[in-house]
Amino acid sequence: MNLVEGSISCLAMFSSGENLQDNHLPTLIQTAFPPLLNIVSSPNFSDRVKMHAAQVVQSCIEWFAFRDESGNEKSMTKILGPALQPWLAAFAQILATPDTTLRFQGLKISVLKSIHILIDAFPGQVKKHIGNLYGPIYQALNNCYVLFEKHAVKNDELDEIELEEGETAAQYGLEPYVSALLDVTYFIAYKSKFRPILTQALPQLFYMTIGYMQMTEAQTETYARDPNQWVADEDNETACNIRISASTLVTELISGFKEAAVTPFIAALGKRLQESGEASNKHGWKMGEASVYAFGLAAPIILRKGYTMDWQGFTNGILVPGVAAGQPPFIRGRCLWAASFATQRLSNEQVGTFLQVAANYLNDKNEVLPVKIFACRALSKFCPQITNPAQLSEYLSGLMQGLIEVLDSLKGDTLLLVLHTLHILVALNEEVAENALEAIVVRLQLLWAHNYKDHELVNHMLDLIDDFASYPSCQHRLQSILAPSLVNIIKNGDGQNFYVLETALQIITHMVLRSTWPVHTSLSGDLFPVLLQFMLTSTNETVIDRGTETLRAFARTAGDNILAWKNDKGENGLQVYVQIIARLLSPGVPESAAHNVGGLIEKVISLYGNHLQSVLDDIFTAVLVKLHTTQDLTLKQGLLLVFVRLLVHNPDMFIDYLSSKRLNPQDPPELVYILREWTEIHEHLFGNFKIKLSLLGLTKIFTCNNPNLENLNINVRGDLIASTGRATRSGKSQKAEYAEEPVKLRIFKILIQEHNVLVQNEESLDSSISDSFDDDAFGSDDDDEDLLTSLGQEALQEAAGGNISDPFAAQELFQFLDQFLDGKHHVDEEDEDPDLKNDPIYKMDLKEFVEGFIYGLARENAEFFQRLLDALPPLEKKHLANYFKF
């Protein structure tokens, strides 16, 4: 026996180790799978030995899934297919073993993980076996529910199992086992062609899954003691936790089965709520909480899809009574939270009732903290959906006061949640924000002092500062409260704690960007000169870079007031700005400290260009010198965009200046250098505005008829030809070779490539995503939905001994991509410069612009266009032929 265990251990280490390679797999599978199957099927070995044997198989399946994902040849998977067939029968047999007591479940957990991977990565392999596999899984969920109720919901006994040294119930007990059962069911529901197997079982499956959503006794005690853990668990969708797995399954069942799921879901909900109301033990409320939790998860899907449901009946019969005094705390809180998801179906009176309840919870000093947290979560859903401000106005002051009072007693995740809720409320009403400003900002300063390294807290604080600064009536008060401490921090300069100094600059930037001039004297008279001096003397590269953004914010907001300001030397603000720019471009300042200097130069030239005539050439020269010497891509992009801006606004000045400018008399004009660098760096630009600006500038090269450009006959780096040599053993390769081509041809290629990307993104957005089987080596026969449904029902009937009793008497999936195409994911650009929103370039429809330019070029200069067309590589030609019909 010890020899067998040792051999399995060696196989386990080998199969899961980094040294496993593709060429090892055929031998490992052919040699090891048959004897391992014999071990798993034999009554002579313990479950632990069998588990280790099954884990070797699991590791091989995981390896194949990884290789398949990496694009490995499908022929490779043929090795696993035949060897896996007998294992699938063994998996079903292992899972069919009854679960009647708390025990070691490591073997079944390993089996379920293998099935999970197969369903996800190789559905074609398991589709013929899914009925035999899911029958025991379904029955196990039924059997384990009794154990879950007894040992987890009514008692805290999940750890009371016999384990060997080094083992824990969290690894091999009931919780990870049931979570694995639910997770496999989730993947069956997620795969559209496996989903029909669950059709007949939907009523019982909803009923059972809602039961598994109950809070355990351990969770109840933990959440009452530590609300932070409750907030963390509510937001965690990946932890090995029965409640989380069950809630995820409920959501997927409704999403997958669509309107067909609503009736069985509501029936299951009603049955569970009835049981909760009839329960005579102290744990009965847990079923009610789980039921309302399930409703809250399902409500957004049902609303979004327009499925039929009796919203008023559920609200008046369950939610309104649920928030009444005398109900258990988690019931009151959960009902308020669930109501917030149904805001669109509530009457004004009902919304008012729930808002008043939230205010009462927050202001009641005797109310337990979890209920207050539920109120915060509910408000974050309620308020954005209420379109009539008058409906909120009478409750806002009470809600705000309650949230402010709660701030003093919170920390961690609960504190962040309350700050987020305050952010939502402050943004709703200027008068309420003005009344609450001092109380909130003073507390924010205290929180910052004690949590200055907490980036999440700092971000929430900045959100609130943005909110207050956007209200004219709040700006001066906000500035007068914050400025004294900010002045002290900046005065201390590099001697100040790094985190505090960096955040202070962020606060100033956010506050100034949202304000209008004149600002409070504490900002213009005290803080601004201290900031300028700091930027002239600081040696902290990260903080200098942050301060560059702050200077740009001041320039943007102050405008000509920068010119009126004078230091004790008689220099105005613009002169000091030029000194700071010169310092940032000098060799003595680390390049990482100058990442944002390009944006600062752009802003200064655009605002004060008429006052810079005497130093403009010096600034451009310093920019060119830095461009020639830096290898820092971020810095290079920012500096190049200085000249791109110049080209967009004044093409002739751009060409005339750079065509006559030489840093070295022996070198070509700087126009050649700039166009070479620009066309190489364009593909690395990030940010919707920067890409649009660059493309607009490139098209200007076509449309301007400046003779200095034509006379230079500029060539730039073109397409990759080939690497000039193989990689050596040291891993080094020879320098790649690129073609040289005319700058206009290169720009034309860039435009076509960008258009191709835009078209592909649109096609991805418009295409419907469906779960379909890959034609993998395991087979790809078409699924017969009726057959699969029948197969599933037969398997479930067999698992239940032929008698399943019915307990009932009677994607925003594309949101991110959509935002991506709209440019909304580049919020950082608007944060850095709110003026961008009013810039025509920012509003430009990039795809429409590129198409208009290409069609216009073809129409106005057909001969030149044909020469460009003839010089294109096959891929670009194909795109033009397919889309533009050229």
LOLOKOL-44040 format. One line per field, with one value per residue (C-alpha): residue in one letter; y, x, z. Coordinates in steps of 0.001 Angstrom, whole numbers. Each point is the difference from the previous one (the first is absolute). Layout:
<pts>
resn: (a;...)
north: (Y;...)
east: (X;...)
up: (Z;...)
</pts>
This chain:
<pts>
resn: (m;n;l;v;e;g;s;i;s;c;l;a;m;f;s;s;g;e;n;l;q;d;n;h;l;p;t;l;i;q;t;a;f;p;p;l;l;n;i;v;s;s;p;n;f;s;d;r;v;k;m;h;a;a;q;v;v;q;s;c;i;e;w;f;a;f;r;d;e;s;g;n;e;k;s;m;t;k;i;l;g;p;a;l;q;p;w;l;a;a;f;a;q;i;l;a;t;p;d;t;t;l;r;f;q;g;l;k;i;s;v;l;k;s;i;h;i;l;i;d;a;f;p;g;q;v;k;k;h;i;g;n;l;y;g;p;i;y;q;a;l;n;n;c;y;v;l;f;e;k;h;a;v;k;n;d;e;l;d;e;i;e;l;e;e;g;e;t;a;a;q;y;g;l;e;p;y;v;s;a;l;l;d;v;t;y;f;i;a;y;k;s;k;f;r;p;i;l;t;q;a;l;p;q;l;f;y;m;t;i;g;y;m;q;m;t;e;a;q;t;e;t;y;a;r;d;p;n;q;w;v;a;d;e;d;n;e;t;a;c;n;i;r;i;s;a;s;t;l;v;t;e;l;i;s;g;f;k;e;a;a;v;t;p;f;i;a;a;l;g;k;r;l;q;e;s;g;e;a;s;n;k;h;g;w;k;m;g;e;a;s;v;y;a;f;g;l;a;a;p;i;i;l;r;k;g;y;t;m;d;w;q;g;f;t;n;g;i;l;v;p;g;v;a;a;g;q;p;p;f;i;r;g;r;c;l;w;a;a;s;f;a;t;q;r;l;s;n;e;q;v;g;t;f;l;q;v;a;a;n;y;l;n;d;k;n;e;v;l;p;v;k;i;f;a;c;r;a;l;s;k;f;c;p;q;i;t;n;p;a;q;l;s;e;y;l;s;g;l;m;q;g;l;i;e;v;l;d;s;l;k;g;d;t;l;l;l;v;l;h;t;l;h;i;l;v;a;l;n;e;e;v;a;e;n;a;l;e;a;i;v;v;r;l;q;l;l;w;a;h;n;y;k;d;h;e;l;v;n;h;m;l;d;l;i;d;d;f;a;s;y;p;s;c;q;h;r;l;q;s;i;l;a;p;s;l;v;n;i;i;k;n;g;d;g;q;n;f;y;v;l;e;t;a;l;q;i;i;t;h;m;v;l;r;s;t;w;p;v;h;t;s;l;s;g;d;l;f;p;v;l;l;q;f;m;l;t;s;t;n;e;t;v;i;d;r;g;t;e;t;l;r;a;f;a;r;t;a;g;d;n;i;l;a;w;k;n;d;k;g;e;n;g;l;q;v;y;v;q;i;i;a;r;l;l;s;p;g;v;p;e;s;a;a;h;n;v;g;g;l;i;e;k;v;i;s;l;y;g;n;h;l;q;s;v;l;d;d;i;f;t;a;v;l;v;k;l;h;t;t;q;d;l;t;l;k;q;g;l;l;l;v;f;v;r;l;l;v;h;n;p;d;m;f;i;d;y;l;s;s;k;r;l;n;p;q;d;p;p;e;l;v;y;i;l;r;e;w;t;e;i;h;e;h;l;f;g;n;f;k;i;k;l;s;l;l;g;l;t;k;i;f;t;c;n;n;p;n;l;e;n;l;n;i;n;v;r;g;d;l;i;a;s;t;g;r;a;t;r;s;g;k;s;q;k;a;e;y;a;e;e;p;v;k;l;r;i;f;k;i;l;i;q;e;h;n;v;l;v;q;n;e;e;s;l;d;s;s;i;s;d;s;f;d;d;d;a;f;g;s;d;d;d;d;e;d;l;l;t;s;l;g;q;e;a;l;q;e;a;a;g;g;n;i;s;d;p;f;a;a;q;e;l;f;q;f;l;d;q;f;l;d;g;k;h;h;v;d;e;e;d;e;d;p;d;l;k;n;d;p;i;y;k;m;d;l;k;e;f;v;e;g;f;i;y;g;l;a;r;e;n;a;e;f;f;q;r;l;l;d;a;l;p;p;l;e;k;k;h;l;a;n;y;f;k;f)
north: (0;2448;-769;859;3227;979;-680;2099;2805;-21;79;2824;2098;-706;706;3267;1175;2588;-2658;-1668;504;-923;-2933;-1538;-164;-2923;-2273;1197;-548;-3340;-1336;1471;386;-3734;-930;3240;-908;-3417;1686;2391;-2858;-2384;-408;-747;3600;2894;3104;1950;-2303;86;3791;217;-2323;2115;3155;-1335;-304;3452;1498;-1563;1366;3439;-207;-875;2850;2422;-1235;146;3586;810;-1192;-3456;-2407;-1797;-3290;249;-315;-3298;-1520;818;-836;-3816;-278;2184;-1983;-2649;2746;1760;-3150;-215;3676;-697;-3035;1951;2834;-2457;-1053;1256;2938;-626;1440;2607;-1677;438;1033;492;-2697;1393;3541;-1053;-1798;3058;2241;-2305;61;3774;353;-2439;1806;3335;-936;-3233;-130;-2285;-2731;-30;785;-3684;-703;3110;-1732;-2771;2568;2531;-2505;-804;3688;994;-2761;1021;3550;-1418;-2237;2611;2560;-1876;57;3668;938;-2051;724;3439;1959;-1145;-765;883;-3552;-86;-532;-3060;-2673;-2478;1330;-910;2324;2892;-347;2543;32;3035;-2271;-3313;558;621;3650;-476;-3126;1687;3058;-2292;-1646;3403;1232;-2971;638;3638;-1000;-2332;2898;2318;-2263;527;-3500;-1678;2227;-2072;-2807;2260;985;-2540;510;3818;229;-2308;1468;3542;-1242;-1834;2757;2688;-2239;-156;3806;82;1573;-2583;335;793;2757;1450;292;1357;2610;1261;331;1301;1747;502;-3727;61;2821;-1872;-3236;1786;1357;-3224;-2189;-2379;-1289;-3675;659;-1780;3217;1642;-3054;-304;3679;-171;-3032;1725;2947;-2260;-2113;3106;1469;-3279;-1198;3532;391;-3756;285;2674;-2186;-2802;2585;1896;-3277;-1098;3407;-181;-3480;993;3174;-2027;-2415;2909;1474;-3350;-799;-219;-58;2937;-657;345;3561;-1238;-1572;3253;1969;-2444;238;3789;-106;-2240;2425;2912;-1871;-969;3309;1934;-2807;-293;3777;385;-2727;1136;-3349;-141;57;1254;2745;1687;-3260;-877;3540;380;-3606;-543;3075;2636;-2267;-1175;3441;502;223;-3329;-1972;-1551;2451;-1881;-327;3742;885;-2554;1070;3633;-1041;-2146;2799;2213;-2394;430;3803;245;-2030;1797;2802;3389;-813;-3308;1625;2637;-2714;-1744;3251;929;-3461;442;3391;-1504;-2857;2346;2468;-2567;-194;-3380;-1575;-2735;780;-2659;1607;3406;-1576;-1479;3529;1287;-2731;729;3738;-563;-1805;2116;3486;-320;-1482;2773;2451;2548;2072;1111;-3610;-65;3499;-512;-2999;1132;1998;-2850;-2528;2204;597;-3704;-842;2665;-1362;-3544;1089;397;-3656;-1777;-1283;-2255;-1076;1420;3435;-95;-971;2974;2372;-1307;562;3553;594;-1012;2242;3045;-49;203;3367;3126;1426;-3227;-309;3544;-683;-3210;1199;971;-3082;-2319;1718;255;-3727;-690;1794;-2117;-3181;991;704;-3526;-1848;1894;-3229;-1314;722;-1067;2389;2794;-603;189;3200;1499;-887;2009;2908;-20;68;2985;1879;-298;2112;3764;553;-2534;888;2733;-1768;-3215;1841;1913;-3223;-2031;2619;554;-3647;-322;3019;-1530;-3318;1580;2324;-3014;-1218;-3117;-210;-866;-3604;-1047;-1301;3138;2278;-1881;18;3698;766;-2159;1876;3360;-1176;-1275;3076;2475;-1787;162;3593;3344;3106;1887;-2728;583;2095;-2914;-1823;2805;1962;-2748;-3328;962;1631;-2881;-2445;1892;24;-3690;-813;1972;-1815;-3476;-3062;-2603;-1120;-1539;3035;2407;-1841;289;3695;555;-989;2455;2824;-782;118;3454;1254;-1309;1590;3243;1024;3529;265;-1957;2982;2434;-1969;1106;-1532;1977;197;1671;-3041;-812;-3461;-783;741;-2405;-2598;287;-502;-3131;-1338;634;-1854;-2974;-254;340;-3018;388;-989;-3716;-707;-1634;3382;1573;-2423;2729;2914;-368;612;3006;1494;-519;1779;2888;598;-201;2508;2343;-471;3749;712;-2639;1274;752;-3453;-2229;-1103;-811;-2153;-1840;-518;-1446;-2325;-1166;-616;-2083;-1947;-867;-1179;-1771;-3659;436;-731;1869;3126;-223;-293;3063;2116;-1093;1053;3557;143;-1935;2694;2638;-1759;-369;3683;1486;-2431;2557;1166;-3636;-804;3290;-81;-3655;-23;2848;-1313;-2075;-895;-1130;1708;-3360;-1614;201;2558;-862;-426;-3278;-1181;968;-1747;-3166;-124;886;-2700;-2600;1008;490;-3646;277;2987;-604;2218;771;3654;-626;-2523;2378;2908;-2073;-1240;3486;1315;-2754;862;3619;-1228;-990;3148;2698;1077;1484;-188;-592;-3353;-1011;1054;-2181;-3190;-1615;-3762;-1700;-3469;-2350;-3616;-2653;-1902;-2684;-556;-59;-2969;-2801;346;-1162;-2324;3030;1009;3043;520;2157;3350;-161;1436;2404;1359;3705;1608;3457;1666;348;-3709;-793;2333;-1587;-3435;1299;1359;-3301;-1998;2262;-293;-3781;-21;2214;-2245;-3117;1610;866;-3526;-1374;2295;-880;-3720;-2102;-2120;-3595;-2984;-2460;-3072;144;-2612;-1505;-3420;-1435;387;2692;-1706;2303;-89;-939;2243;-2253;-3034;1807;1172;-3548;-1400;2419;-870;-3737;432;2072;-2477;-2848;1888;595;-3615;836;2325;3707;1777;3474;2241;2488;-16;2005;16008;2971;-2349;2512;2986;176;-497;2608;2444;-927;886;3205;987;39;-2189;2875;1970;850;2375;2011;-38;1431;2700;550;2364;-3073;-623;3226;-628;-881;-2602;-1805;-91;-1184;-3336;-1656;-2656;2517;2365;-2651;-1183;3553;647;-3193;572;3648;-906;-2529;2522;3067;-1568;-3296;-449;536;-2185;-2838;183;-301;-2890;-1862;316;-1501;-3437;-2734;438;3728;-555;-2633;2328;2801;-2424;-1522;3194;2850;-2095;1426)
east: (0;2790;1667;-3222;-419;3595;-381;-3151;1747;2816;-2507;-1889;3148;1014;-3418;-465;3599;1583;2135;-2989;157;-2187;2167;-348;-3794;-524;2260;-1444;-3604;525;2110;-1656;-3712;-961;1649;-1257;-3518;412;984;-2953;-2413;1398;-1544;3478;1208;-1066;-1696;3193;2057;-2756;-52;3723;-511;-2888;2073;2576;-2793;-1274;3469;218;-3438;1024;3184;-1953;-2463;2893;1701;-3263;-516;3511;-815;1559;-741;-3319;1722;1583;-3373;-634;2467;-2235;-3385;125;1753;-2632;-3090;225;803;-3286;-1880;2156;-732;-3744;407;2079;-2526;-2880;1317;-2612;829;-1613;2520;2726;3104;3172;-1041;3376;-590;-3350;1342;2825;-2482;-2254;2936;854;-3612;-56;3092;-1335;-3351;1732;2879;-1051;-3811;75;1581;-2611;-3210;-868;663;-1535;-3213;1842;2252;-2618;-2441;2294;933;-3638;-685;3077;-1342;-3270;1743;2464;-2721;-1100;3588;332;-3133;982;3707;380;-3273;-1201;3405;3618;1239;1585;3447;-1080;1293;2832;3038;3651;2827;309;-3578;-2748;-3761;425;1891;-1829;-3207;-3635;410;2541;-1879;-3405;1636;1532;-3400;-1603;2854;-312;-3749;770;2205;-2681;-2462;2555;604;-3023;83;271;-2664;-3041;1008;-1087;-3368;-2184;1861;-307;-2726;1836;3385;-1098;-1609;3145;2420;-1900;316;3752;75;-803;2547;1793;177;3712;-703;-2765;2322;2873;-2113;-1558;3477;1797;-2150;3133;72;-3640;645;3019;-1988;-2910;2388;1977;-1146;2967;485;-638;-3211;-3353;-1996;2046;-151;-3759;-658;2102;-1978;-3360;1140;1241;-3173;-2133;2407;235;-3603;-1349;-3772;-447;1807;-2244;-2998;2000;2165;-2966;-1620;3184;249;-3573;499;3179;-1583;-2961;2341;1812;-3236;-1105;3363;-151;3753;2336;1650;-3165;813;3039;-2198;-1946;3222;1300;-3256;31;3696;-839;-2741;2453;2427;-2692;-1877;2458;-13;-3785;-374;2612;-1549;-3574;-1181;-3411;-128;-2354;2252;-2680;-1068;3530;740;-3161;-82;3677;2233;-2115;-855;3635;1404;-2363;1272;97;1357;3462;2758;1186;-3591;-632;3247;-363;-3570;1082;2919;-2234;-2544;2700;300;-3692;-26;-1367;-3069;-720;-2506;1182;-1596;1875;3313;-642;-725;3290;2007;-1485;827;3615;200;-1431;2498;2946;-1028;-998;2934;-1263;-212;2545;2726;-894;-3424;1611;2262;-3046;-1445;3150;-159;-3679;572;2764;-2614;-3068;1365;1397;-3319;-2202;-522;-2101;2250;-3005;-610;3380;245;-2033;2120;3493;854;-961;1869;3092;-14;-281;2890;2217;-663;778;3382;1469;-467;1150;3174;1048;-2556;-2964;1624;622;-3625;-1271;2376;-1300;-3587;853;1530;-3297;-2101;2298;-143;-3802;-695;2149;-1904;248;3661;678;-1576;1963;3329;1837;-1048;1058;3249;1239;-600;1728;3091;37;-482;2817;2326;-528;-229;2310;1355;-3476;-374;-3652;-905;1950;-1896;-3354;1164;966;-3431;-1635;2372;-926;-3679;354;2352;-2488;-2541;761;-1531;2378;3280;1352;-1003;1593;3204;153;-373;2584;2584;1740;928;947;2308;1793;432;1399;2269;1603;746;2109;232;-3707;-1229;-117;-3586;-1260;1808;-1245;-3590;223;910;-2886;-2407;1240;-301;-3556;-1073;1490;-1221;-3632;182;-456;2143;267;843;259;3023;1381;389;1291;1939;1354;-49;928;3389;925;-798;2191;2933;-466;114;3233;1774;-1471;2106;-2754;-664;-3447;-1257;1467;-1921;-3178;682;229;-3676;-797;1743;-1971;-3235;930;797;-3280;-2075;1925;517;1393;164;3251;1440;-1160;1534;3492;2577;2394;2451;-2587;-412;-3510;-1511;673;3699;183;-1898;2640;2744;-1736;-404;3699;876;-2182;1654;3509;2327;185;-3639;-899;-2088;-2751;-501;-815;-2635;-2655;2130;-1278;-3570;1136;1838;-3069;-2222;2434;489;-3732;-821;2980;1567;-123;2061;2632;1419;3399;410;-2060;3022;1850;-2926;-257;3763;-24;-2855;1932;3165;-1909;-1718;3358;1475;-2839;-924;-3002;-3047;-2480;2136;620;-3710;-840;2707;-891;-3598;1248;958;-3090;-2143;1994;-570;-3752;-456;2616;1364;2160;1673;702;1568;1866;1474;1077;1210;2371;1035;3166;1433;3133;983;967;-3383;-3181;-2615;-1914;-3159;1470;728;-3425;-1900;2099;-538;-3658;-885;1861;-1520;-3626;-949;1113;-2210;-2605;-2990;-2937;920;3692;-787;-2489;2436;2785;-2140;-1326;3570;1149;-2744;1168;3237;-2133;-2079;2635;1885;3034;2984;2410;-1688;-32;3607;1334;-1455;-117;211;-864;189;-2418;-1002;2159;1984;1582;2351;3577;972;-1191;-71;3153;152;247;-3454;1255;-1118;1341;-1578;-3187;0;-2690;-781;294;-3031;-1418;-1609;-3376;-120;781;-2747;-2449;800;-478;-3433;-1076;1287;-1836;-3191;338;228;-3089;-1978;1036;-1055;-3398;-459;888;-2572;-2743;570;-2049;2026;-1108;1341;890;2143;3397;674;2619;1542;-2574;-2732;-2475;-3298;-2981;-1905;-3625;-1677;-3027;2243;2149;-3021;-1366;3399;243;-3432;710;3287;-1616;-2831;2480;2091;-3045;-1128;-2566;-1979;705;-2602;-1039;21;-2450;-3732;-1233;24087;761;2602;1046;154;3731;483;-2676;1813;3269;-1297;-1559;3263;-1612;2696;2456;-1480;3546;307;-3017;1289;3333;-1598;-3799;289;431;-3732;-540;2809;-1336;2757;-1260;-3538;1144;-1371;3283;-1351;-2119;2974;2389;-2600;-681;3695;609;-3022;980;3579;-1195;-2412;2249;3300;-808;3429;1896;-2499;530;3767;-550;-2388;2488;2689;-2125;698;-2649;-1789;-552;-1096;-2457;-1519;-445;-1551;-2367;-1122;557;-392;3212)
up: (0;871;-3329;-1842;1951;-665;-3719;-182;1864;-2569;-2853;1705;364;-3585;-1539;1866;-179;-2264;-1680;-1668;-3766;-2955;-1021;3469;-154;-2386;2044;3305;-1109;-1694;2853;3078;-737;-35;3343;1566;-1129;1629;3271;-81;-744;2601;3485;1360;51;2203;-1339;588;-2194;-2616;217;-763;-2970;-1275;448;-2468;-2570;976;-552;-3468;-936;1274;-2068;-3133;648;361;-3153;-1962;1157;-1164;-3516;136;-2847;320;-785;3422;1718;-1767;2423;2959;-1554;-124;3363;1647;-983;2762;2494;-701;1021;3122;787;-101;2256;2552;129;439;3426;2511;2286;3371;2467;178;-1381;-2030;-3535;-1679;-2627;-1133;-28;-2330;-2270;-138;-876;-2915;-1230;380;-2223;-2586;-282;-333;-2312;-1755;-72;-3014;2108;2777;-1869;-470;3677;1524;1024;1832;1658;1013;1474;2961;324;282;2512;2018;227;1341;2520;1198;619;3117;1272;-863;1936;3029;282;-1607;242;3409;1501;-584;-519;-3456;1502;1955;-2368;325;-1824;-141;905;-2440;-1240;671;-406;-2248;-2429;256;1945;-868;-1014;-2835;-1106;-300;-1582;-2625;-655;-477;-2194;-2380;-199;-778;-2939;-1332;146;-1588;-2995;-2233;-1456;3399;1526;-1138;2356;2868;-1495;1777;3265;77;2689;2401;-918;833;3196;1066;-1029;1927;3043;-491;-6;3722;2295;2078;3759;-284;-2537;2149;2973;-2103;-1774;3219;1494;-3098;-2638;-2115;-642;-1029;-2499;-1362;-411;-1689;-2621;-426;-2876;-32;3532;810;1840;-286;208;-2747;-2277;499;-687;-3176;-1151;556;-2123;-2793;-45;-528;-2546;-1903;38;-423;435;369;3326;1533;887;1679;1733;1455;1031;1788;1606;1261;1419;1825;1384;1220;1759;1598;1303;1421;1609;3772;685;436;-3351;-2090;-1004;-1932;-2661;-361;-369;-2617;-1948;-69;-900;-2970;-1050;107;-2223;-2483;-109;-2229;-2589;30;-285;-2726;-2130;641;1368;1650;3803;2708;1356;2074;1594;1043;1203;2100;1185;819;-215;1755;2973;2;860;2942;3548;1796;-2952;394;-992;-3082;-1251;360;-1701;-2783;-841;-268;-2229;-2229;-402;-1500;-2970;-780;83;-3530;981;3292;484;1277;3334;252;-896;2654;2563;-673;-23;3370;1329;-1171;1746;3190;-48;-505;2703;2645;2436;1247;-3435;-669;-2501;-2627;-465;-538;-2599;-1742;-73;-1715;-2612;-605;-393;-2536;-2143;802;-614;-3543;-1168;1406;-2858;1910;2337;2024;969;1730;1405;3153;1039;-1023;3117;2308;-2104;-140;3731;711;-2329;1562;3489;-1135;-1416;3474;914;-3158;-1577;-2872;-2587;1878;101;-3747;-582;2013;-1814;-3312;1146;1085;-3423;-1633;2270;-120;-3795;71;1626;390;2972;1992;-966;1175;3396;475;-1412;3163;1976;-2809;-975;3589;414;-3304;1259;3148;-1989;-2334;2909;1340;-3337;-2354;-1544;-843;-3729;-96;2795;-1690;-3258;1791;1691;-3367;-1389;2782;-500;-3702;960;2316;-2321;-2872;1955;-182;3430;1560;-1681;2294;3194;-1212;-907;3279;2034;-1930;-994;3389;472;-3685;226;2986;-1803;-3179;2031;1638;-3514;-314;3770;109;-123;-3648;106;1705;-2449;-3055;1220;901;-3608;-1215;2271;-1285;-3612;435;1943;-2500;-3136;1129;1241;-1707;463;2254;2462;3740;984;2021;-3306;-2227;2602;2254;-1806;-3590;802;2310;-2801;-2500;2408;684;-3722;-368;2820;608;-809;406;-3576;607;1855;-2582;-2696;2053;566;-3767;-253;2801;-1856;-3119;2031;1345;-3518;-1318;2790;633;-3639;-240;3775;-280;-1856;2705;2866;1076;2334;2182;-2923;-2187;-2244;-1118;164;-3658;386;2921;-2029;-2748;2601;1267;-3551;-666;3189;-894;-3424;1366;283;3773;589;-322;-3086;2052;1695;-3377;-1319;75;-1161;-3583;1145;2050;-2992;-2209;2521;553;-3748;-741;2773;-85;-3440;-783;3120;-776;-3289;1483;1548;-2312;-2023;3229;1168;-3325;-84;3513;-1016;-3078;1989;2532;-2796;-1532;3291;1782;-291;2284;-2179;2233;42;-3749;-769;2087;-1608;-3539;589;617;-3669;-1092;1643;-1817;-3327;562;834;-2339;-2611;-1789;3208;908;-3368;-419;3486;11;-3605;822;3426;431;3378;-1803;-3283;-1514;744;-2075;1043;3166;-2066;-1282;3526;1365;-2802;376;3763;-253;-2550;2083;3315;-1106;554;3638;840;2676;536;-2241;-392;-666;-2743;-1640;245;-1532;-2911;-686;-47;-2350;-2480;45;-1608;-3007;-232;469;-3127;1687;-2405;2892;606;-3642;-604;2788;-1531;3455;518;3295;1433;-1727;461;1603;-2616;2162;2874;-1258;2140;2249;3721;1689;2993;2233;-1239;-1895;-3583;-2775;-723;-2058;-3504;-1196;-3415;-765;-1590;-770;2996;-1738;-797;3652;1182;-2445;1454;3536;-906;-1563;2978;2453;-2052;-38;3800;295;-2342;1914;3282;-1461;-1292;3428;1570;-2463;-89;2393;2365;160;1829;-2717;63;-1622;-2638;2244;-412;2364;-2574;-983;-723;44;3252;-62;2567;437;414;2548;1940;28;926;2891;1328;-216;1833;2734;401;247;2553;2143;-227;-2652;2238;136;2064;-1042;3112;-1501;554;-2713;-12537;-14;-1351;-2599;2313;235;-3740;-679;2263;-1665;-3439;1279;1663;3433;1438;-490;2875;1099;-2976;1133;3575;-1121;-2136;171;-2993;-2191;155;-1943;-2480;-3481;-329;3098;-1392;-3432;-1229;-869;-2346;-1872;-245;-1392;-2518;-1147;-443;-2028;-2242;-451;-896;-2579;-1515;-94;-1080;-1682;-1603;3264;1854;-2483;527;3735;-557;-2165;2677;2794;1501;-545;3350;-462;-3609;1135;2606;-2529;-2483;2548;1711;-2464;-3175;-1459)
</pts>
